[in-house]
Amino acid sequence: MRYIVLGASAAGVNGAMELRRLDPDCEILLISKDEEIYSRCILHQYLAEQRSLEQLCFVGKDFEKNYRVDLRKGIGCTGVCPEKKEILLSDGTTEGYDKLLIATGAHTYLPPIKNLREAKNVTGFRNIEDIEAIREAAETKKNIIMLGSGLVGLDCATGLLERKVSLSLVEMEQWLLNKQLDARAAKVYQDIFAERGVKQYYGVGISELILDENKMITEVVLTDGRHLPCDYCIVTAGVRANVEFLKESGIEINKFGLVYDATGKTSDDNIYGAGDVSGTSPIWPVAVKEGIIAASNMAGVERKMTDFFASKSTMNFFGIPSMSLGEVNPAPEEEVQVEIKETETSYKKILHKHGRITGAILQGDLDYGGILQQLIARKIDISRVKKPIFDIDYSDFFHMDENLEYFYED
């Protein structure tokens, strides 16, 4: 059996390792546009010079040898022909496969801002090349503006703080980490950023970049008309799936990215997908799991992506940990009950509806996170538990059978 894996990040690498585990005699070709294997989750530590390029690598030194993987670096896939079971590579060569795993990830999304695509002093925060450009800019630029304040944006911002630059955040939403936190939890981080000299602009976007004759940004114009000086712009306002090479293949894609089911299988029985290429921006553990699930099914071992709760984000900025589960900012018209528990060092918020927890935020103290994940993932009816919501423990919904094994009974 010959497997080809496109992409050498969380999904692709873990998929390749699982293929080797399940099919010891197979041939595995791993193709990557990157020159190195590295974790995107800790790129901010490379920016802050807290880790070297070698320390970003999440596989062993002898990965290729130990897993008998033919790793081809610095090469992209430019097309797929399912009828011939072939892929076309950027160097003009073709490769045949029996099964194909597409884990090509995503790229920085450039919003439709006037002059953004023409500007030369702008970058994303997605790969090593981006970080190298930002590190160079941080040595000389006086006014760096970052567009977006999601998880990637805050990673970038904290990395830049270590380099003592003048930084401004511009965010269309009313507070940072709007998908993960509410205004109360976000303010904890916003206050620390302010204390460290970061200027923050919420509820506004950038309508235009002012360029000089060399296509270099000199200032930005906000949607409320204000002008801000700028000599470098970093865009962290989202990503788009790397599926351009699939548009003539007949493989199903939608407005987000590659379409695949709970087994990882796409519209073609011999082609699977995993990770950011879905366009749903899965967090690292989800991408890892998707790569393993897809590889299992490619190797004939049936598995489905249904065994854990995926809508989870954990973060730790300035030594303050936070966890976000489910939907934490429901629409005003939704009839959701909210329970809050606060101390001087922690903030806990649980949202529930008709006896089911729909979302939660923990900040400062994450000890209750494991129980909350089980309550949400298993859709447990907490109205049947006769104790305060913050006092529920595993014994209230898990039971032990005669073999001393735990089980849940609805």
NORMO-V424203 format. One record per run of one state. SS is the DSSP state (hx for helix, st for strand, lp for the rest). FROM is the first residue (numbers start at 1). TO is the last residue. If there is no record, write none. Layout:
# NORMO-V424203
ss=<SS:SS>
from=<FROM:FROM>
to=<TO:TO>
This chain:
# NORMO-V424203
ss=<lp:st:lp:hx:lp:st:lp:hx:lp:hx:lp:hx:lp:st:lp:st:lp:st:lp:st:lp:st:lp:st:lp:st:lp:st:lp:hx:lp:st:lp:hx:lp:st:lp:hx:lp:st:lp:st:lp:st:lp:st:lp:st:lp:st:lp:hx:lp:st:lp:st:lp:st:lp:st:lp:hx:lp:hx:lp:st:lp:st:lp:st:lp:st:lp:st:lp:hx:lp:hx:lp:hx:lp:hx:lp:st:lp:st:lp>
from=<1:2:7:10:23:27:33:40:48:53:57:63:67:69:74:77:82:86:90:94:97:99:103:106:109:114:115:122:124:128:141:144:148:151:162:167:172:183:196:199:203:206:212:217:223:227:230:232:236:239:242:244:247:253:254:258:259:265:266:271:274:275:279:284:299:312:318:320:327:337:343:347:354:356:364:369:378:382:385:389:392:394:397:398:401:406:409>
to=<1:6:9:22:26:32:39:47:52:56:62:66:68:73:76:81:85:89:93:96:98:102:105:108:113:114:121:123:127:140:143:147:150:161:166:171:182:195:198:202:205:211:216:222:226:229:231:235:238:241:243:246:252:253:257:258:264:265:270:273:274:278:283:298:311:317:319:326:336:342:346:353:355:363:368:377:381:384:388:391:393:396:397:400:405:408:410>
